[in-house]
Structure formats: structure tokens, C-alpha cells
Amino acid sequence: MKDMTNREKVIYDYVIGYRKKMHFSPSMRQIAEGVGLYSVSTVHKHIHSLIEKGWFLPPEGKLRSIVPCAELM
């Protein structure tokens, strides 16, 4: 796995915390609001970067399907 940027780390930590609390992934809008971003497209860009770096699994066509790879270990 490649290193995360500071913003990616914030988004990753938010998703991990949300999944632990709610037992499903947050929406892109919820992530944006949770980390203080105004643009959902910016969140989308960071999520896809984290997928390419190996931190999240690619979505399976389902809503809220962001799954951290660490959950599979």
C-alpha cells in the first residue's frame, strides 16, 4: 500500500470511524460534510486515489460500498 496524503488520511479515518459506529459506509456527501469539504467530487477523487493505493476495495456497484482493505485481514 502506498502512503496517504494528509487529506486522504482524514477521509480514511472518517470512513473507518463511521463504519465502526453505523456498520455501513457513509455516502460521499456525508464524508464531505464530516471532513469539512464542500465538494463531493473532491471526496470522490480522494476515494479513488485511496482505491488505487490499496486502502479501499473497488466499489461493487452498490451504494455506500466503500470497504477498507484492513477489514478483510
Secondary structure, DSSP 8 states (H G I E B T S, - for coil): -----HHHHHHHHHHHHHHHHHSS---HHHHHHHHT-S-HHHHHHHHHHHHHTTSEE---SSTT--EEGGGG-
